[in-house]
Every structure is written in C-alpha cells, then in structure tokens.
Amino acid sequence: MGWLVGSTLASLVAAVIVVKIFDYLLAGMVGGFANAARMGLFVVTWTAVTVKSGMHGVTAQVRQLRQGNTKAIEALTKVSGKS
C-alpha cells in the first residue's frame, strides 16, 4: 500500500508542476483549447509518472525471478552432472 501512496503523491506533484509551467509559459492563452491542453498535460504527466514507478517495481520482480531461475538451473545441472 505504501508504494501506491508514494506513486500517487509523486504523480500528483509532477502533474501540478507541469500544469503550472504550462500556465506560466502561456499565461495569455484562454478558451477551450487551453483547458483541453491543460487537462491533457495533467493526465499524460500523471500517467507517465505512475507507469514509470510501476515499471520500476516490475523490473525488480523480474530481476529476482531471473536470479531464482538461474540458481535453480545451476542446482539442477549440478545434480544431474553428478549422476
């Protein structure tokens, strides 16, 4: 549950910062296009940060699985080599 809270907070902060930068750079822009762009930037940033943090966890799990498989294969080949 802790990874979910951390990921959510990081995504929120990054998305808000990107929207603030957008507002600062294009302060005079108003209307439907500006609102759609603002919302799109928020969603894309939120998604990118969440996916990146999630993939970090997946990568760690895959690395552990590969190490376990390697150890199991080595143990099996040692046993079959002695027979």
Stockholm file with secondary structure:
# STOCKHOLM 1.0

chainA/1-83         MGWLVGSTLASLVAAVIVVKIFDYLLAGMVGGFANAARMGLFVVTWTAVTVKSGMHGVTAQVRQLRQGNTKAIEALTKVSGKS
#=GR chainA/1-83 SS CHHHHHHHHHHHHHHHHHHHHHHHHTTTCCSHHHHHHHHHHHHHHHHHHHHHHHHHHHHHHHHHHHHHHHHHHHHHHHHHHHC
#=GC SS_cons        CHHHHHHHHHHHHHHHHHHHHHHHHTTTCCSHHHHHHHHHHHHHHHHHHHHHHHHHHHHHHHHHHHHHHHHHHHHHHHHHHHC
//
